[in-house]
Amino acid sequence: MPNIYYCNGLGNNDLGILRAVLSWEECAKLLQQFSVQYAGLQFPTMTQQDQGSAVLNMLKGGPDDTWRVGFYSFDADLPQIEEWVQTCVASRNPLPGQKLAD
C-alpha cells in the first residue's frame, strides 16, 4: 500500500513522519489531483529548503504495476496535500449517523 510521509528538513537524516497509508484506489485519486516526480529507491535527502514537503512511497508498483517501486516527491505544497489527506480520512470515518460516500 502507498504511504505519504511529511518532511521538515530540519533533523539529521530526517526520513519524514508517516502521515497516511492509502489504498490503491485512494492513491489513484491522489495522483489524478497532484503530480509527482520519481525520486528513486532511497528516501529523498531533505534540505533546509525542503521544509514542509511530502513524499509518496510506492512499496509495490500498484495493482497493475503502472508505477515504479520507490519514492516520489510531490510538486504540490504541503497544505494542499494535507487538505486532501484530511478529506480522504474523513470519508473513511464518517460522523455518527452519516453514511459512507458511494
MIVO-189961 format. One record per residue: x, y, z of N, C-alpha, C, CB in turn. Coordinates in steps of 0.001 Angstrom, whole numbers, always signed. Atoms other than C-alpha are relative to their C-alpha. Glycine has a CB too. Layout:
// MIVO-189961
+---------+---------+---------+---------+---------+---------+---------+---------+---------+---------+---------+---------+
|      nX |      nY |      nZ |     caX |     caY |     caZ |      cX |      cY |      cZ |     cbX |     cbY |     cbZ |
+---------+---------+---------+---------+---------+---------+---------+---------+---------+---------+---------+---------+
|       X |       Y |       Z |       X |       Y |       Z |       X |       Y |       Z |       X |       Y |       Z |
...
+---------+---------+---------+---------+---------+---------+---------+---------+---------+---------+---------+---------+
//
This chain:
// MIVO-189961
+---------+---------+---------+---------+---------+---------+---------+---------+---------+---------+---------+---------+
|      nX |      nY |      nZ |     caX |     caY |     caZ |      cX |      cY |      cZ |     cbX |     cbY |     cbZ |
+---------+---------+---------+---------+---------+---------+---------+---------+---------+---------+---------+---------+
|    +837 |   -1176 |      +0 |      +0 |      +0 |      +0 |    +889 |   +1249 |      +0 |    -956 |      -7 |   +1218 |
|    -765 |   -1245 |     +40 |   +1254 |   +3523 |    -745 |     -63 |    +744 |   +1337 |    -518 |    +899 |   -1123 |
|     -95 |    -784 |   -1223 |   +2375 |   +5730 |   +2141 |    +377 |   +1431 |    -330 |   +1022 |    -616 |    +967 |
|    -397 |   -1403 |    +119 |   +2611 |   +9525 |   +2460 |    +796 |    +362 |   +1249 |   -1250 |    +945 |    -176 |
|    -840 |    -489 |   -1085 |   +5405 |  +10989 |   +4579 |     +99 |   +1513 |     -96 |   +1408 |    -650 |     -44 |
|    -236 |   -1433 |     -63 |   +5718 |  +14602 |   +5700 |   +1418 |    +210 |    +513 |   -1053 |    +719 |    +915 |
|   -1398 |    -264 |    -337 |   +9235 |  +16009 |   +5929 |    +168 |   +1471 |    +343 |    +939 |    -398 |   -1165 |
|    -238 |   -1400 |    -346 |  +10518 |  +19148 |   +7598 |   +1414 |    +439 |    -325 |    -275 |    +227 |   +1465 |
|   -1345 |    -368 |    +410 |  +14185 |  +19035 |   +6535 |    +874 |    +546 |   +1106 |     -77 |    +988 |   -1072 |
|    -766 |    -605 |   -1084 |  +15385 |  +20128 |   +9971 |    +855 |    -998 |    +770 |    -928 |    +687 |    +946 |
|    -720 |    +977 |    -802 |  +16539 |  +16898 |  +11621 |   +1118 |    -676 |    -775 |    -954 |   -1039 |    +522 |
|   -1053 |    +778 |    +643 |  +19636 |  +14870 |  +10933 |    -601 |   -1273 |    -575 |   +1139 |    -332 |    +999 |
|    +505 |   +1193 |    +680 |  +18854 |  +12135 |   +8426 |   -1522 |     -98 |    +106 |    +648 |   -1258 |    +584 |
|   +1452 |     -69 |    -134 |  +15220 |  +13227 |   +8539 |    -655 |    -860 |   -1069 |    -495 |   +1459 |     -99 |
|    +679 |    +875 |    +937 |  +13221 |  +10424 |   +6954 |   -1490 |    +293 |     -70 |    +224 |   -1442 |    +382 |
|   +1397 |    -376 |     +72 |   +9907 |  +12117 |   +7477 |    -846 |    -736 |   +1018 |    -527 |    -251 |   -1375 |
|    +965 |    +571 |    -929 |   +6858 |  +11242 |   +9524 |   -1127 |    -600 |    -825 |    -540 |   +1075 |   +1013 |
|   +1095 |    +651 |    +709 |   +4314 |   +8750 |   +8272 |   -1293 |    +758 |    +276 |    -132 |   -1490 |    +423 |
|   +1237 |    -766 |    -150 |   +1126 |  +10741 |   +7633 |   -1228 |    -819 |    -355 |     +49 |   +1241 |    -862 |
|   +1173 |    +762 |    +433 |   -1158 |   +8306 |   +5818 |    +419 |   -1257 |    -742 |    -905 |    +859 |    -890 |
|    -122 |   +1226 |    +786 |   -1412 |   +4790 |   +4477 |   -1240 |     -29 |    -881 |    +122 |   -1311 |    +918 |
|   +1099 |    -100 |    +957 |   -3524 |   +4783 |   +1330 |    -327 |   -1348 |    -624 |    +341 |   +1002 |   -1088 |
|    +367 |   +1125 |    +856 |   -5455 |   +2151 |    -536 |    +457 |    +351 |   -1411 |   -1556 |    -299 |     +53 |
|    -382 |    -297 |   +1388 |   -4599 |   +1824 |   -4220 |   -1023 |    +929 |    -656 |    +132 |   -1307 |    -817 |
|   +1041 |    -880 |    +548 |   -7921 |   +3486 |   -5063 |    +220 |   +1444 |    +453 |   -1404 |    -486 |    +433 |
|    -275 |   -1338 |    -517 |   -7120 |   +6450 |   -2813 |   +1236 |    +593 |    -664 |    +185 |     -39 |   +1521 |
|   -1226 |    -477 |    +642 |   -3641 |   +6691 |   -4313 |    -273 |    +440 |   -1440 |   +1081 |   -1099 |     +23 |
|    +342 |    -376 |   +1373 |   -5084 |   +6753 |   -7841 |    -694 |   +1359 |     -25 |    -902 |   -1073 |    -648 |
|    +686 |   -1298 |     -84 |   -7372 |   +9650 |   -6830 |    +984 |   +1118 |    +332 |   -1117 |     -48 |   +1060 |
|   -1025 |    -982 |    -364 |   -4424 |  +11470 |   -5218 |    +837 |    +380 |   -1214 |    +906 |    -552 |   +1115 |
|    -869 |    -249 |   +1149 |   -2318 |  +11115 |   -8360 |    -738 |    +621 |   -1182 |    +648 |   -1288 |    -437 |
|    +777 |    -743 |    +991 |   -5153 |  +12460 |  -10506 |      +9 |   +1485 |    +334 |   -1448 |    -528 |     -65 |
|     +61 |   -1389 |    -443 |   -5043 |  +15640 |   -8456 |   +1373 |    +661 |    +119 |    -702 |     +72 |   +1322 |
|   -1337 |    -550 |    -220 |   -1293 |  +16080 |   -7768 |   +1024 |    -738 |    -847 |    +383 |     -78 |   +1486 |
|   -1071 |    +651 |    +759 |   +1751 |  +15434 |   -9915 |   +1164 |    -308 |    +935 |    +471 |    +896 |   -1185 |
|   -1151 |    +434 |    -784 |   +4807 |  +13657 |   -8541 |   +1179 |    -245 |    -932 |    -331 |   -1278 |    +815 |
|   -1232 |    +282 |    +735 |   +8404 |  +13157 |   -9627 |    +695 |   -1166 |    +680 |    +935 |   +1258 |     -63 |
|    -688 |   +1157 |    -564 |  +10209 |   +9848 |   -9176 |   +1314 |    +447 |    +625 |    +248 |   -1081 |   -1083 |
|   -1207 |    -407 |    -726 |  +12986 |  +10279 |   -6573 |    +969 |   -1156 |    +217 |    -379 |    +598 |   +1337 |
|    -895 |   +1146 |    -122 |  +14457 |   +6770 |   -6563 |    -443 |    -993 |   +1046 |   +1377 |    +463 |    +317 |
|    +311 |   +1068 |    -940 |  +14571 |   +3721 |   -4326 |    +308 |    +363 |   +1447 |    +758 |   -1235 |    -374 |
|    -343 |    -461 |   -1343 |  +16019 |   +5582 |   -1319 |    -846 |   +1220 |    +345 |   +1514 |    +335 |    +104 |
|    +748 |   -1178 |    -442 |  +14111 |   +8123 |    +756 |    +786 |   +1246 |    -392 |    -259 |     -37 |   +1546 |
|    -728 |   -1194 |    +450 |  +14991 |  +11551 |    -723 |    +660 |    +742 |   +1164 |    -947 |    +943 |    -742 |
|    -699 |    -808 |    -988 |  +17525 |  +13644 |   +1168 |    -679 |   +1358 |     +88 |   +1504 |    +152 |    -359 |
|    +673 |   -1276 |    -221 |  +15827 |  +16669 |   +2685 |   +1033 |   +1070 |    +355 |   -1066 |    -127 |   +1122 |
|    -865 |   -1126 |    -320 |  +17475 |  +20081 |   +2937 |    -815 |   +1038 |    +762 |    +624 |    +615 |   -1288 |
|    +708 |   -1092 |    -696 |  +16613 |  +23260 |   +4847 |   -1084 |    +600 |    -894 |    +995 |   +1103 |    +435 |
|    +966 |    -581 |    +930 |  +14786 |  +24457 |   +1706 |   -1225 |    -898 |    -190 |    +665 |    +258 |   -1347 |
|   +1094 |    +951 |    +179 |  +12545 |  +21353 |   +1770 |   -1004 |     +18 |   +1140 |    +551 |   -1381 |    -149 |
|    +930 |     -50 |   -1122 |  +10660 |  +22436 |   +4863 |   -1427 |     -71 |    -512 |    +211 |   +1277 |    +836 |
|   +1392 |    +121 |    +387 |   +7082 |  +21338 |   +4538 |    -208 |    -705 |   -1314 |    -612 |   +1331 |     -67 |
|    +202 |    +757 |   +1228 |   +7391 |  +18788 |   +1754 |    -601 |   -1360 |    +329 |   +1329 |    -164 |    -770 |
|    +604 |   +1320 |    -168 |   +5691 |  +15438 |   +1226 |    +613 |    -975 |    -993 |   -1535 |     +68 |    -181 |
|    -570 |   +1064 |    +819 |   +6920 |  +12145 |    -169 |    -992 |   -1153 |     -38 |   +1388 |    -469 |    +553 |
|    +845 |   +1172 |    +180 |   +4905 |   +9239 |   -1558 |    +893 |   -1208 |    -184 |    -963 |    +171 |   -1207 |
|    -786 |   +1222 |    +126 |   +6317 |   +5738 |   -1119 |    -878 |   -1080 |    -610 |    +567 |    -454 |   +1379 |
|    +684 |   +1115 |    +649 |   +5171 |   +3045 |   -3527 |    +770 |   -1264 |    +352 |     -99 |    +200 |   -1563 |
|    -674 |   +1216 |    -427 |   +6058 |    -226 |   -1836 |     -53 |   -1071 |   -1075 |    -616 |    -521 |   +1282 |
|    +181 |    +896 |   +1129 |   +4823 |   -2126 |   -4857 |    -533 |    +871 |   -1111 |    -968 |   -1215 |    +329 |
|    +374 |    -830 |   +1128 |   +4091 |    -787 |   -8309 |   -1478 |    +225 |    -209 |    +540 |    -577 |   -1193 |
|   +1439 |    -169 |    +135 |    +339 |    -949 |   -7842 |    -638 |   -1266 |    -527 |    -320 |   +1172 |    -916 |
|    +694 |   +1211 |    +435 |   -2302 |   -3460 |   -8796 |    +304 |    -376 |   -1443 |   -1482 |    +175 |    +168 |
|    -314 |    +288 |   +1402 |   -1379 |   -3126 |  -12473 |   +1452 |    +318 |    -344 |    -925 |    +787 |    -912 |
|   -1428 |    -301 |    +157 |   +2342 |   -2296 |  -11950 |    +271 |   +1204 |    -902 |    +711 |   -1205 |    -555 |
|    -169 |   -1218 |    +778 |   +1892 |   +1128 |  -13568 |   +1146 |    +847 |    +543 |   -1293 |    +807 |      -7 |
|    -981 |    -858 |    -658 |   +4186 |   +2847 |  -11043 |   +1220 |    -804 |    +408 |    -615 |    +687 |   +1222 |
|   -1230 |    +639 |    -459 |   +7800 |   +2047 |  -10261 |     +38 |     -15 |   +1522 |   +1241 |    +727 |    -566 |
|    -207 |     +72 |   -1444 |   +8617 |    +921 |   -6745 |    +988 |   +1088 |    +385 |    +515 |   -1413 |    +438 |
|    -920 |   -1020 |    -474 |  +10262 |   +3711 |   -4784 |    -723 |   +1205 |    +553 |    +918 |    +423 |   -1106 |
|    +487 |   -1236 |    -601 |   +9779 |   +7251 |   -3579 |    -264 |   +1053 |   -1063 |   +1000 |    +525 |   +1023 |
|    +403 |   -1063 |    +906 |   +8074 |  +10169 |   -5309 |    -159 |   +1287 |    +791 |   -1312 |    -361 |    -739 |
|    +169 |   -1316 |    -610 |   +8248 |  +13870 |   -4452 |   -1199 |    +686 |    -638 |   +1287 |    +865 |    -160 |
|   +1165 |    -724 |    +502 |   +5072 |  +15916 |   -4752 |    +414 |   +1360 |    -536 |   -1058 |    +160 |   +1102 |
|    -206 |   -1337 |    +530 |   +5014 |  +19055 |   -6868 |    -878 |   +1026 |    +721 |    -285 |     +20 |   -1498 |
|    +935 |    -886 |    -708 |   +2254 |  +20500 |   -4628 |    +555 |    +397 |   +1368 |   -1374 |    -686 |    +165 |
|    -357 |    -452 |   -1339 |   +2598 |  +22415 |   -1373 |    -631 |    -920 |   +1043 |    -449 |   +1463 |    +222 |
|    +466 |    +859 |   -1079 |   +2146 |  +20545 |   +1889 |   -1427 |    +319 |    +450 |    +932 |    +114 |   +1170 |
|   +1389 |    -270 |    -421 |   -1064 |  +22400 |   +2896 |   -1039 |    -566 |    -979 |    -212 |   +1508 |    +147 |
|    +924 |    +574 |    +986 |   -2736 |  +21270 |    -358 |    -122 |   -1512 |    +192 |    +474 |    +317 |   -1435 |
|      +8 |   +1450 |    -193 |   -1739 |  +17663 |    +266 |    -713 |    -344 |   +1304 |   +1445 |    -562 |      +6 |
|    +647 |    +253 |   -1290 |   -2829 |  +17841 |   +3918 |   -1510 |    +159 |    -110 |    +553 |    +948 |   +1075 |
|   +1443 |    -165 |    +200 |   -6252 |  +19145 |   +2864 |    -591 |   -1242 |    -660 |    -293 |   +1250 |    -858 |
|    +467 |   +1210 |    +680 |   -6622 |  +16162 |    +514 |      -3 |   -1183 |    +973 |    +892 |    -314 |   -1231 |
|     -85 |   +1106 |    -960 |   -5475 |  +13715 |   +3239 |   -1143 |     +82 |   +1006 |   +1361 |     +17 |    +734 |
|   +1076 |    -145 |    -981 |   -7960 |  +15127 |   +5745 |   -1354 |    -364 |    -604 |     -36 |   +1432 |    +541 |
|   +1244 |    +357 |    +687 |  -10787 |  +14804 |   +3215 |     -93 |   -1504 |    -199 |     -96 |    +718 |   -1355 |
|     -51 |   +1446 |    +221 |   -9728 |  +11254 |   +2411 |    -288 |    -755 |   +1292 |   +1371 |    -413 |    -560 |
|    +185 |    +665 |   -1289 |   -9545 |  +10223 |   +6074 |   -1427 |    +197 |    +506 |   +1009 |    +533 |   +1032 |
|   +1372 |    -273 |    -445 |  -12883 |  +11889 |   +6840 |    -999 |    -882 |    -744 |    -349 |   +1487 |    -208 |
|    +916 |    +852 |    +764 |  -14533 |   +9869 |   +4060 |     +73 |   -1455 |    +469 |    +319 |     +85 |   -1499 |
|    -131 |   +1358 |    -556 |  -13217 |   +6669 |   +5699 |    -760 |    -126 |   +1307 |   +1479 |    -357 |    +221 |
|    +572 |     +11 |   -1345 |  -14596 |   +7618 |   +9113 |   -1106 |   +1045 |    +114 |   +1092 |    +259 |   +1058 |
|   +1073 |    -993 |     -61 |  -17957 |   +9361 |   +8762 |    -446 |    +246 |   +1442 |   -1194 |    -454 |    -848 |
|    +541 |    -332 |   -1307 |  -19503 |  +11111 |  +11724 |   -1170 |    -937 |    +322 |    -451 |   +1484 |     +48 |
|   +1140 |    +871 |    -357 |  -22085 |   +9070 |  +13680 |   -1278 |    +480 |    -681 |    -202 |     -37 |   +1540 |
|   +1253 |    -319 |    +669 |  -25340 |   +8935 |  +11764 |    +159 |    +307 |   -1482 |    -642 |   +1160 |    +674 |
|    -218 |    -242 |   +1414 |  -23694 |   +9640 |   +8380 |    +343 |   -1302 |    -698 |   +1110 |   +1035 |    -211 |
|    -316 |   +1176 |    +811 |  -23368 |   +7093 |   +5582 |   +1311 |    +242 |    -735 |   -1146 |    -315 |   -1005 |
|   -1188 |     -99 |    +820 |  -20174 |   +6361 |   +3708 |    -377 |    +457 |   -1392 |    +741 |   -1334 |     -51 |
|    +264 |    -464 |   +1368 |  -19964 |   +8074 |    +326 |     +90 |   -1172 |    -956 |    +993 |   +1116 |    -417 |
|     -38 |   +1071 |   +1018 |  -20679 |   +5867 |   -2671 |   +1113 |    +231 |    -969 |   -1323 |     -94 |    -754 |
+---------+---------+---------+---------+---------+---------+---------+---------+---------+---------+---------+---------+
//
